[in-house]
Amino acid sequence: MSIFTKIVNGEIPAFKVAEDENFLAFLDVNPNAKGHTLCIPKQEIDKIFDMDDELYLGLMKFSKKVAIALEKTVPCKRVGVAVVGLEVPHTHVHLIPLNHMDEMRFQNKVKLSKEEFEDLAESIHANL
């Protein structure tokens, strides 16, 4: 069972941004930039291209909705999208507010307090 499945099941807390029957979005606790959000299918599937077409397209539509809210909430030039899949064996889409390319490199991390994460999650959710 992946750490993301534990979040879906409520076994591990997360700063949730959006949720529906099939998908969940929450803030990355080790973000590249303020607002870095992960979108996942609730069903644990390791590789993105192992998802059936319906679930894959659903994840992309869900991610787009979250990205639009994220861009309204966090000042940025655009929201970058990445699917790497090596860190956690559960498909996840990274949505990263970008002002420069360094924020996509997964090297420099931003530190936020619990209160900052909570406020940010609420603000993004309010813009859905």
Backbone as a chain_set.jsonl record, in Angstrom:
{"seq": "MSIFTKIVNGEIPAFKVAEDENFLAFLDVNPNAKGHTLCIPKQEIDKIFDMDDELYLGLMKFSKKVAIALEKTVPCKRVGVAVVGLEVPHTHVHLIPLNHMDEMRFQNKVKLSKEEFEDLAESIHANL", "coords": {"N": [[0.85, -1.185, 0.0], [0.636, 2.166, -0.929], [1.956, 5.351, 0.242], [0.264, 7.325, -0.636], [-2.16, 5.993, -0.952], [-2.681, 5.534, 1.702], [-3.179, 8.144, 2.482], [-5.519, 8.64, 0.989], [-7.192, 6.802, 2.281], [-7.41, 7.992, 4.737], [-5.586, 7.433, 6.713], [-3.243, 8.791, 6.963], [-2.65, 12.203, 7.475], [-3.381, 14.996, 5.263], [-2.969, 18.02, 3.355], [-5.604, 18.766, 1.932], [-6.868, 19.763, -1.224], [-8.716, 19.407, -3.285], [-11.353, 17.086, -4.05], [-13.015, 14.284, -5.379], [-15.203, 11.616, -6.368], [-13.381, 9.846, -7.615], [-10.809, 10.978, -7.567], [-8.112, 12.79, -5.931], [-6.666, 15.764, -4.687], [-3.866, 17.259, -3.215], [-1.65, 19.272, -1.197], [1.834, 19.165, -1.819], [4.059, 18.152, 0.624], [6.709, 18.643, 0.597], [7.501, 20.896, -1.099], [8.349, 22.135, -4.412], [7.754, 24.718, -5.039], [5.726, 27.306, -3.608], [2.465, 26.194, -3.255], [2.691, 23.885, -4.739], [1.16, 21.086, -5.874], [-0.282, 17.817, -5.684], [-2.001, 15.582, -7.749], [-4.007, 12.772, -7.694], [-5.225, 9.491, -8.683], [-7.742, 7.862, -6.806], [-7.707, 5.145, -6.786], [-5.119, 2.859, -6.449], [-2.639, 2.854, -8.695], [0.315, 2.083, -10.191], [1.822, 3.057, -12.542], [1.293, 5.729, -14.793], [0.476, 5.226, -17.456], [-0.65, 2.777, -17.252], [-3.189, 3.103, -16.486], [-6.655, 2.876, -17.39], [-8.218, 4.346, -20.304], [-10.423, 5.978, -19.623], [-10.063, 6.574, -16.863], [-7.539, 7.8, -16.99], [-8.06, 10.077, -18.642], [-9.926, 11.278, -16.984], [-8.319, 11.92, -14.764], [-6.652, 13.83, -15.929], [-8.522, 15.86, -16.58], [-9.44, 16.5, -14.012], [-7.023, 17.386, -12.897], [-6.57, 19.647, -14.483], [-8.67, 21.32, -13.664], [-7.906, 21.757, -10.993], [-5.427, 22.994, -11.445], [-6.197, 25.407, -12.65], [-7.517, 26.667, -10.513], [-5.348, 26.815, -8.791], [-3.645, 28.572, -10.156], [-5.146, 30.89, -9.936], [-4.849, 31.376, -7.281], [-2.123, 31.376, -6.426], [0.31, 33.645, -7.225], [1.838, 33.464, -10.351], [3.701, 32.725, -13.377], [2.829, 30.619, -14.891], [1.3, 27.346, -14.534], [3.152, 24.552, -14.079], [3.381, 21.159, -15.279], [4.1, 17.869, -14.307], [4.866, 14.431, -14.581], [6.425, 12.004, -13.017], [6.914, 9.659, -11.415], [8.686, 7.999, -10.001], [9.152, 8.285, -7.289], [6.991, 7.542, -5.597], [5.032, 4.653, -5.718], [2.464, 5.143, -7.047], [0.341, 6.551, -9.231], [0.775, 9.966, -9.923], [0.21, 13.413, -10.515], [2.16, 16.212, -10.756], [1.523, 19.534, -10.01], [2.833, 22.597, -10.439], [3.296, 25.862, -9.449], [4.859, 28.213, -11.468], [7.534, 30.49, -11.881], [10.037, 30.559, -12.795], [12.346, 28.291, -14.424], [13.848, 26.797, -12.565], [12.149, 25.993, -10.573], [10.982, 23.69, -11.461], [12.827, 21.711, -11.234], [13.025, 19.969, -9.07], [14.904, 20.187, -7.048], [15.469, 22.452, -5.42], [13.8, 23.254, -2.54], [10.861, 24.535, -0.904], [10.051, 25.888, 2.243], [7.283, 25.675, 4.357], [5.047, 26.65, 6.976], [2.809, 24.727, 9.081], [0.434, 26.147, 9.354], [0.6, 27.851, 7.148], [0.437, 25.973, 5.063], [-2.178, 25.002, 5.575], [-3.763, 27.352, 5.228], [-3.196, 27.905, 2.547], [-4.168, 25.597, 1.226], [-6.908, 25.874, 1.79], [-7.417, 28.286, 0.446], [-6.871, 27.643, -2.257], [-8.803, 25.67, -2.642], [-11.09, 27.245, -2.343], [-11.061, 28.617, -4.72], [-11.848, 26.834, -6.63]], "CA": [[0.0, 0.0, 0.0], [1.458, 3.373, -1.036], [1.658, 6.441, 1.171], [-0.887, 8.056, -1.169], [-3.354, 5.21, -0.61], [-2.921, 5.804, 3.123], [-3.816, 9.465, 2.53], [-6.891, 8.431, 0.497], [-7.926, 6.064, 3.316], [-7.471, 8.774, 5.965], [-4.623, 6.934, 7.694], [-2.213, 9.824, 7.054], [-3.275, 13.489, 7.149], [-2.871, 15.737, 4.107], [-3.579, 19.327, 3.124], [-6.433, 18.495, 0.754], [-7.269, 20.902, -2.037], [-9.917, 19.021, -4.035], [-11.637, 15.651, -3.985], [-14.281, 13.785, -5.893], [-15.365, 10.168, -6.215], [-12.253, 9.084, -8.154], [-9.518, 11.662, -7.518], [-7.783, 13.608, -4.771], [-5.553, 16.701, -4.851], [-3.367, 17.739, -1.936], [-0.379, 19.972, -1.291], [3.071, 18.416, -1.601], [4.642, 18.636, 1.877], [8.096, 18.985, 0.305], [7.213, 21.532, -2.387], [9.314, 22.87, -5.238], [7.304, 26.105, -4.974], [4.49, 27.473, -2.844], [1.299, 25.751, -4.004], [2.971, 22.599, -5.41], [0.026, 20.207, -5.577], [-0.292, 16.489, -6.299], [-3.318, 15.05, -8.108], [-3.884, 11.314, -7.793], [-6.447, 8.691, -8.684], [-7.89, 7.181, -5.517], [-7.3, 3.761, -7.032], [-3.661, 2.774, -6.518], [-2.079, 2.346, -9.948], [1.706, 2.519, -10.165], [2.275, 3.813, -13.713], [0.204, 6.507, -15.39], [-0.035, 4.641, -18.695], [-1.371, 1.542, -16.931], [-4.592, 3.456, -16.244], [-7.482, 2.794, -18.596], [-8.403, 5.664, -20.916], [-11.411, 6.769, -18.882], [-9.438, 7.065, -15.637], [-6.472, 8.71, -17.409], [-8.672, 11.338, -19.064], [-10.523, 11.862, -15.784], [-7.241, 12.516, -13.97], [-6.21, 15.045, -16.623], [-9.57, 16.878, -16.405], [-9.389, 16.88, -12.601], [-5.787, 18.159, -12.728], [-6.778, 20.949, -15.127], [-9.539, 22.093, -12.763], [-7.086, 22.151, -9.849], [-4.404, 23.926, -11.938], [-6.84, 26.712, -12.853], [-7.7, 27.232, -9.169], [-4.008, 27.086, -8.272], [-3.155, 29.786, -10.816], [-5.906, 32.01, -9.371], [-4.479, 31.526, -5.876], [-0.692, 31.627, -6.249], [0.839, 34.424, -8.344], [2.855, 32.74, -11.112], [3.613, 32.91, -14.828], [2.034, 29.487, -15.374], [1.377, 26.149, -13.699], [3.837, 23.466, -14.773], [2.854, 19.811, -15.055], [5.105, 16.814, -14.434], [4.561, 13.083, -14.107], [7.711, 11.322, -12.968], [6.51, 8.321, -11.023], [9.714, 7.16, -9.383], [9.217, 8.46, -5.84], [5.9, 6.816, -4.939], [4.42, 3.762, -6.71], [1.043, 5.485, -7.164], [0.294, 7.616, -10.229], [0.505, 11.311, -9.426], [0.515, 14.543, -11.384], [2.658, 17.389, -10.041], [1.143, 20.856, -10.506], [3.793, 23.473, -9.77], [3.284, 27.258, -9.882], [6.2, 28.522, -11.975], [7.995, 31.801, -12.307], [11.277, 30.265, -13.516], [12.557, 26.853, -14.633], [14.424, 26.129, -11.393], [11.074, 25.44, -9.753], [10.611, 22.37, -12.003], [13.974, 20.81, -11.157], [12.909, 19.073, -7.909], [16.127, 20.279, -6.248], [15.288, 23.481, -4.399], [12.507, 23.081, -1.884], [10.334, 25.667, -0.151], [9.563, 25.509, 3.572], [6.069, 26.357, 4.8], [4.54, 26.194, 8.271], [1.532, 24.007, 9.015], [-0.607, 27.152, 9.151], [0.697, 28.303, 5.754], [-0.134, 24.892, 4.248], [-3.629, 24.984, 5.786], [-4.345, 28.533, 4.582], [-3.034, 27.747, 1.105], [-5.116, 24.565, 0.786], [-8.247, 26.478, 1.841], [-7.512, 29.303, -0.609], [-6.969, 26.962, -3.555], [-10.133, 25.039, -2.669], [-12.094, 28.299, -2.531], [-11.012, 29.062, -6.116], [-12.291, 25.771, -7.545]], "C": [[0.895, 1.248, 0.0], [1.06, 4.404, 0.024], [0.446, 7.238, 0.684], [-2.193, 7.311, -0.902], [-3.696, 5.418, 0.861], [-3.557, 7.182, 3.315], [-5.271, 9.348, 2.091], [-7.75, 7.787, 1.579], [-8.04, 6.817, 4.637], [-6.525, 8.313, 7.047], [-3.491, 7.925, 7.933], [-2.886, 11.145, 6.688], [-2.629, 14.131, 5.921], [-3.592, 17.073, 4.034], [-4.357, 19.234, 1.817], [-6.904, 19.784, 0.098], [-8.587, 20.612, -2.746], [-10.093, 17.518, -3.946], [-12.966, 15.382, -4.667], [-14.287, 12.272, -5.728], [-14.11, 9.38, -6.602], [-10.873, 9.683, -7.929], [-9.37, 12.513, -6.264], [-6.613, 14.507, -5.133], [-5.167, 17.218, -3.476], [-2.014, 18.396, -2.137], [0.78, 19.021, -1.027], [3.721, 18.989, -0.348], [6.13, 18.95, 1.739], [8.118, 19.71, -1.053], [8.404, 22.18, -3.085], [9.025, 24.366, -5.169], [6.026, 26.145, -4.141], [3.31, 27.1, -3.73], [1.489, 24.445, -4.754], [1.935, 21.577, -4.936], [0.169, 18.886, -6.311], [-1.733, 16.073, -6.551], [-3.162, 13.558, -8.345], [-5.241, 10.664, -8.044], [-6.552, 8.031, -7.31], [-7.504, 5.712, -5.623], [-5.778, 3.732, -7.176], [-3.23, 2.073, -7.805], [-0.683, 2.934, -10.051], [2.049, 3.462, -11.313], [1.098, 4.482, -14.415], [-0.368, 5.848, -16.633], [-0.603, 3.237, -18.503], [-2.843, 1.825, -16.628], [-5.385, 3.253, -17.529], [-7.769, 4.222, -19.07], [-9.353, 6.552, -20.121], [-10.802, 7.375, -17.617], [-8.342, 8.082, -15.961], [-7.051, 10.078, -17.79], [-9.336, 12.053, -17.889], [-9.484, 12.55, -14.915], [-6.76, 13.814, -14.615], [-7.235, 16.173, -16.474], [-9.571, 17.408, -14.969], [-8.17, 17.772, -12.353], [-5.923, 19.551, -13.336], [-7.611, 21.859, -14.231], [-8.736, 22.62, -11.573], [-6.042, 23.184, -10.279], [-4.979, 25.326, -12.142], [-7.057, 27.408, -11.51], [-6.36, 27.626, -8.56], [-3.462, 28.386, -8.857], [-3.889, 31.035, -10.323], [-5.428, 32.35, -7.963], [-3.038, 31.97, -5.678], [-0.18, 32.427, -7.449], [1.985, 33.674, -9.041], [2.67, 33.027, -12.596], [2.763, 31.827, -15.469], [2.132, 28.36, -14.356], [2.008, 25.05, -14.544], [3.25, 22.123, -14.378], [3.99, 18.818, -15.24], [4.535, 15.508, -13.901], [5.873, 12.325, -14.171], [7.494, 9.865, -12.574], [7.553, 7.444, -10.377], [9.699, 7.218, -7.859], [8.212, 7.6, -5.087], [5.22, 5.949, -5.994], [2.893, 3.919, -6.798], [1.009, 6.684, -8.109], [-0.015, 8.955, -9.578], [1.001, 12.355, -10.413], [0.959, 15.697, -10.489], [2.145, 18.635, -10.744], [1.981, 21.862, -9.731], [3.672, 24.899, -10.309], [4.708, 27.683, -10.258], [6.379, 30.003, -12.283], [9.326, 31.679, -13.033], [11.516, 28.757, -13.509], [13.122, 26.116, -13.42], [13.357, 25.465, -10.533], [10.598, 24.079, -10.256], [11.705, 21.327, -11.785], [13.947, 19.843, -9.967], [14.182, 19.069, -7.059], [15.987, 21.278, -5.11], [13.88, 23.371, -3.835], [12.152, 24.318, -1.072], [9.818, 25.147, 1.184], [8.341, 26.351, 3.92], [5.665, 25.811, 6.165], [3.23, 25.443, 8.057], [0.392, 24.989, 8.718], [-0.592, 27.668, 7.709], [0.128, 27.252, 4.803], [-1.66, 24.892, 4.354], [-4.31, 26.145, 5.068], [-4.302, 28.409, 3.061], [-4.03, 26.73, 0.55], [-6.538, 25.124, 0.76], [-8.439, 27.489, 0.713], [-7.648, 28.678, -1.99], [-8.352, 26.342, -3.695], [-11.228, 26.075, -2.947], [-12.143, 28.793, -3.976], [-11.424, 27.988, -7.117], [-13.602, 26.158, -8.215]], "O": [[1.799, 1.37, 0.827], [-0.018, 4.334, 0.614], [-0.315, 7.767, 1.495], [-3.223, 7.938, -0.653], [-4.87, 5.473, 1.225], [-4.381, 7.365, 4.211], [-6.161, 9.892, 2.744], [-8.901, 8.177, 1.775], [-8.695, 6.338, 5.563], [-6.64, 8.751, 8.192], [-2.854, 7.903, 8.986], [-3.616, 11.21, 5.698], [-1.479, 13.845, 5.587], [-4.683, 17.237, 4.58], [-3.852, 19.572, 0.747], [-7.28, 20.75, 0.762], [-9.47, 21.468, -2.803], [-9.128, 16.769, -3.788], [-13.916, 16.156, -4.544], [-13.45, 11.721, -5.014], [-13.808, 8.359, -5.986], [-9.868, 8.989, -8.08], [-10.35, 12.9, -5.627], [-5.676, 14.075, -5.804], [-6.028, 17.572, -2.67], [-1.316, 18.123, -3.113], [0.719, 18.181, -0.129], [3.915, 20.202, -0.263], [6.742, 19.469, 2.672], [8.678, 19.207, -2.026], [9.325, 22.695, -2.452], [9.943, 25.184, -5.232], [5.335, 25.137, -3.994], [3.167, 27.629, -4.832], [0.538, 23.941, -5.353], [1.854, 21.255, -3.75], [0.681, 18.842, -7.429], [-2.585, 16.196, -5.671], [-2.291, 13.129, -9.102], [-6.278, 11.211, -7.67], [-5.531, 7.679, -6.718], [-7.03, 5.114, -4.657], [-5.217, 4.507, -7.95], [-3.43, 0.871, -7.978], [-0.517, 4.152, -10.002], [2.525, 4.571, -11.068], [0.045, 3.875, -14.605], [-1.579, 5.902, -16.852], [-0.992, 2.582, -19.47], [-3.649, 0.9, -16.526], [-4.857, 3.435, -18.626], [-7.582, 5.182, -18.323], [-9.107, 7.749, -19.968], [-11.003, 8.556, -17.334], [-8.227, 9.107, -15.289], [-6.582, 11.111, -17.311], [-9.314, 13.281, -17.808], [-9.729, 13.636, -14.389], [-6.489, 14.79, -13.915], [-6.854, 17.324, -16.262], [-9.689, 18.612, -14.742], [-8.274, 18.795, -11.675], [-5.441, 20.527, -12.762], [-7.289, 23.035, -14.063], [-8.868, 23.783, -11.191], [-5.797, 24.149, -9.555], [-4.317, 26.319, -11.84], [-6.808, 28.608, -11.385], [-6.255, 28.653, -7.89], [-2.887, 29.203, -8.138], [-3.311, 32.121, -10.298], [-5.585, 33.482, -7.507], [-2.761, 32.843, -4.854], [-0.23, 31.938, -8.577], [2.971, 33.298, -8.406], [1.62, 33.509, -13.021], [2.067, 32.068, -16.455], [2.944, 28.411, -13.432], [1.476, 24.665, -15.585], [2.696, 21.965, -13.29], [4.751, 18.904, -16.203], [3.817, 15.487, -12.901], [6.377, 12.036, -15.256], [7.85, 8.952, -13.319], [7.327, 6.245, -10.216], [10.182, 6.295, -7.203], [8.54, 7.0, -4.063], [4.864, 6.45, -7.06], [2.144, 2.955, -6.644], [1.594, 7.725, -7.807], [-0.948, 9.069, -8.783], [2.045, 12.208, -11.049], [0.234, 16.11, -9.584], [2.317, 18.775, -11.955], [1.859, 21.971, -8.511], [3.915, 25.132, -11.493], [5.641, 27.532, -9.468], [5.511, 30.661, -12.856], [9.711, 32.568, -13.793], [10.953, 28.037, -12.685], [12.888, 24.917, -13.271], [13.633, 24.484, -9.842], [9.876, 23.383, -9.542], [11.511, 20.161, -12.128], [14.806, 18.965, -9.89], [14.503, 18.064, -6.423], [16.344, 20.984, -3.97], [12.896, 23.395, -4.574], [13.028, 25.051, -0.614], [9.212, 24.077, 1.242], [8.358, 27.575, 3.795], [5.913, 24.645, 6.472], [2.624, 25.515, 6.988], [-0.501, 24.692, 7.925], [-1.648, 27.894, 7.118], [-0.577, 27.588, 3.852], [-2.355, 24.795, 3.343], [-5.314, 25.953, 4.382], [-5.259, 28.767, 2.374], [-4.663, 26.973, -0.477], [-7.287, 24.876, -0.185], [-9.504, 27.542, 0.098], [-8.453, 29.133, -2.803], [-8.997, 26.469, -4.736], [-12.171, 25.81, -3.694], [-13.161, 29.332, -4.409], [-11.355, 28.211, -8.326], [-14.134, 25.393, -9.019]]}, "num_chains": 1, "name": "protein.A"}
